[in-house]
Amino acid sequence: KLLMAASGGAGESVYVDDVFGTFLYIGDTSSTSRKLTTGLDFDDKGGMAWFKRREQQGDSQIYDTVRSGLKYLITNRTNAEAAQATPPDLISFNSDGVNVGQNSPVNNNGEKIALWQFLKQPGFFDIQTFTGNGSNRTISHNLECVPSMMWIKRTSDTEGWQVYHTSLDTDEYLELNSTNAKSSSNGT
């Protein structure tokens, strides 16, 4: 499973612009690899890239530096993680952005695309993977504070994205891939 969490910060002075960015661009497939210089250093901190078409319908994809092989997850579906096609959509994370290939949704010719980037930072954002065991448990993280939001996605099989937030009761969650109102669970 994949867990992503965010919270208000403690520790060193780090500004939002240092660990989060929105990068808007137009797809250009004139070469097999395109560097998107966004100014965020994935080599140093690691993190997540979330790609979404801005005017065309289609799935949005999340890639991260934690899971091997640059596999992706689709935020609007319940699908398990998927390996990239050949040629790949996301080629690499870099010290100043990412390199993308020629495929949708990350670089389809002429399409307007948004890239949201989250770098790992105590007090802001972390990514953890774990193997579920069917019971309540504590998952360690590197936030150095109590998370105010968690996204949990089963990566090995189909299942919805569960989103927990401090504004909800402890047994309530939202589903990222659904238009449903909040749901309740027994915590397992």
C-alpha positions in Angstrom: 0.0 0.0 0.0 1.1 3.6 -0.5 0.6 6.2 2.2 1.1 9.9 1.6 0.6 12.4 4.4 0.8 16.2 4.9 0.8 18.4 8.0 1.6 21.9 9.3 5.3 22.2 9.8 7.9 22.0 12.5 11.7 22.3 12.2 13.9 24.3 9.9 12.6 27.3 7.8 11.4 25.8 4.6 9.0 27.6 2.4 6.2 26.1 0.4 7.9 27.1 -2.9 10.9 24.9 -1.8 8.9 21.7 -1.6 5.8 22.2 -3.7 5.2 23.5 -7.2 2.7 23.8 -10.0 4.2 23.7 -13.4 1.9 24.3 -16.4 3.1 23.4 -19.9 2.0 22.4 -23.4 2.8 18.9 -24.7 5.5 18.8 -27.3 6.4 15.4 -28.7 9.1 16.6 -31.1 11.7 14.5 -29.3 11.6 11.2 -27.4 12.7 12.9 -24.1 11.7 16.3 -22.8 13.2 18.0 -19.8 10.7 20.0 -17.6 12.8 22.4 -15.6 10.6 23.1 -12.6 13.2 24.2 -10.1 12.4 21.4 -7.6 15.2 19.0 -6.5 13.8 15.4 -6.6 17.4 14.0 -6.4 18.0 15.7 -3.0 14.6 15.1 -1.3 12.6 12.6 -3.3 8.8 13.1 -3.7 5.9 12.8 -6.0 4.8 14.1 -9.4 1.1 14.3 -10.3 0.2 14.9 -14.0 -3.2 16.1 -15.2 -4.5 17.3 -18.5 -6.1 20.7 -18.2 -8.6 20.7 -21.1 -8.9 17.2 -22.4 -10.5 14.3 -20.6 -8.3 11.5 -19.4 -6.7 9.9 -16.4 -4.3 11.8 -14.1 -1.2 9.9 -13.1 1.0 9.9 -10.0 4.7 8.9 -10.0 7.0 8.9 -7.0 10.6 8.3 -6.1 9.8 5.6 -3.4 8.4 2.8 -5.5 10.8 1.2 -7.9 10.5 1.2 -11.7 8.7 4.6 -12.0 5.3 2.8 -11.8 2.2 5.0 -11.8 -1.1 5.2 -10.0 -4.3 6.7 -11.5 -6.0 9.1 -9.0 -9.5 8.9 -10.6 -9.6 5.1 -10.7 -9.3 2.1 -8.3 -6.6 0.4 -10.5 -3.5 -1.2 -9.0 -0.2 0.4 -9.8 0.9 -0.1 -13.4 4.2 -0.4 -15.2 4.9 2.2 -17.9 4.5 1.4 -21.6 7.5 1.5 -23.9 8.5 4.2 -24.5 7.9 5.4 -20.9 5.8 8.4 -19.9 8.0 9.6 -17.1 11.7 9.0 -17.8 13.4 10.3 -14.7 13.3 12.6 -11.6 16.1 15.2 -11.6 17.8 17.8 -9.5 15.7 20.5 -11.2 12.5 18.8 -12.4 11.6 15.7 -14.4 12.2 14.2 -17.9 9.0 13.0 -19.7 8.5 10.9 -22.8 6.1 11.4 -25.7 2.9 9.8 -24.2 -0.3 11.1 -22.7 -1.1 12.3 -20.2 2.4 13.6 -19.5 3.3 15.0 -22.9 0.7 14.6 -25.6 1.4 17.1 -28.5 -0.5 20.4 -28.1 -2.3 19.4 -24.8 -2.3 21.8 -21.8 -0.9 19.8 -18.8 -0.5 20.5 -15.1 2.3 19.0 -13.1 2.0 19.2 -9.3 5.2 18.4 -7.4 5.5 17.5 -3.8 9.0 17.0 -2.2 9.5 15.0 0.9 9.9 17.3 3.9 9.4 17.0 7.6 6.2 18.8 8.6 4.9 18.9 5.0 5.0 15.7 3.0 6.1 12.1 3.1 5.6 8.8 1.2 5.6 5.4 2.9 5.0 1.9 1.5 3.8 -1.0 3.7 2.3 -4.4 3.5 -1.2 -4.6 5.0 -2.0 -7.2 7.6 -5.8 -6.7 8.0 -5.7 -5.1 11.4 -5.1 -1.8 13.1 -1.5 -0.7 13.3 0.9 2.2 13.4 2.8 3.1 10.2 6.0 5.0 10.8 6.7 8.2 8.8 9.3 11.0 8.6 7.0 14.0 9.1 8.2 14.6 12.7 4.6 15.7 13.6 1.1 14.3 13.6 -0.2 14.0 10.0 -3.2 16.2 9.3 -4.0 14.4 6.0 -3.3 10.9 4.7 -3.9 9.3 1.3 -3.9 5.5 1.3 -4.0 3.4 -1.9 -3.7 -0.3 -2.2 -1.1 -0.7 -5.0 -1.2 -4.5 -5.6 -4.9 -4.7 -6.5 -8.0 -2.7 -7.2 -9.3 -0.6 -4.3 -10.3 3.1 -3.8 -8.1 5.9 -2.6 -8.9 6.5 1.1 -8.3 10.1 2.3 -8.2 10.9 6.0 -8.1 14.5 7.3 -8.2 16.1 10.7 -11.5 17.9 9.8 -13.2 14.5 9.7 -14.1 12.2 12.6 -11.5 9.5 13.3 -13.6 6.8 11.7 -14.5 8.8 8.6 -12.7 9.1 5.2 -13.2 10.4 1.7 -12.4 8.6 -1.5 -10.2 10.5 -4.0 -11.5 8.5 -6.9 -15.2 9.0 -6.0 -17.8 11.8 -5.9 -19.4 10.2 -2.8 -19.8 12.0 0.5 -17.6 10.9 3.4 -17.8 7.3 4.5 -17.3 5.6 7.9 -15.1 2.6 8.7 -14.2 0.6 11.7 -10.5 1.6 11.3 -9.2 -1.6 9.7 
